[in-house]
Amino acid sequence: MFYWFLKRIVLGPVLRVLFRPWVEGAEHIPEEGAAIFASNHLSFSDSIFLPLTVPRRMTFLAKSDYFTGRGVKGWLTAGFFRGVGQLPIDRTGGKASDAALRSGLRVLRRGDLLGIYPEGTRSPDGRLYRGRTGIARMSLESGAPVLPVAMIGTDKAQPTGKKVPKIMRIGIRIGPPLDFSRYEGMENDRFVLRAITDEIMYELMLLSGQEYVDEYATSAKERLLKAARVKARELQDAARPGSAAPELEAALAAAEGEGEGEGYDGLTTDPAAALDHVRDLAHGEGGHAKDPEDAAGRQAAS
């Protein structure tokens, strides 16, 4: 009930007027029966705009952090995500991955629509990254077809770390359903799972026009954040050898985060943004760490 209240009365009408989402391939959406919507993941708002454009109810698997916040804010956040049809999953791997698989299969076996981001997390730079094979296993075990979906422009409307989206048109391209029944009974063959997943990612690449990177997005984030952290240390040492300004330490702490959402004191953990912030601090823009030459110049002038 709450899902339809939000979609048809509260959020839906407002978002349609403000963002005027356009849809290509709506004819591919099944009127009944289970199906998996496999989408690229550019922004937090992907999980809002895609279900908005699909007439039927869609359930997304969302990271459990959204459901475990404390206080009134945490309660409201968890209520919102449940209201828009999202299920919490633990992304730590192992048994947690099996639990996520079972949650998705329960949705599909009810004959409902399931939304999945095969990349597992938001793209750190707008490119399309290697898919996780869980989607292939769910398709084979449930017999549900996979519809590739390309979200267009959500990364510009709401970049990582931005809480308030920019008003602009959002696009959704839905491709023809992919049928993997030829692999029936092979859900435990890892080579088959990889082949299916790669086929899905290829279709997503064609639909979205994104550059494909044969690397997991989580690995790319770790690499980019590590590079940002190293560069931040270099800038810190150049700014004030042997000491650490509090703002720089805060930026470095953010660079060590998981790469999604907000870091220390509202600082985005997006690698490029974290590095830009650290560079500003090292050059004396908004922090205590100053360029040594600037400091020497001011002392000589006095």
Helices and strands as residue ranges (DSSP letters): H 2-5, I 6-10, H 11-19, E 22-24, G 26-28, E 35-39, H 46-53, E 58-63, G 64-67, H 71-83, E 86-89, H 95-109, E 113-116, E 128-129, H 134-142, E 146-152, H 154-157, E 171-174, G 181-183, H 190-208, E 212-213, H 217-239, H 246-255, G 264-266, H 271-282, H 292-301
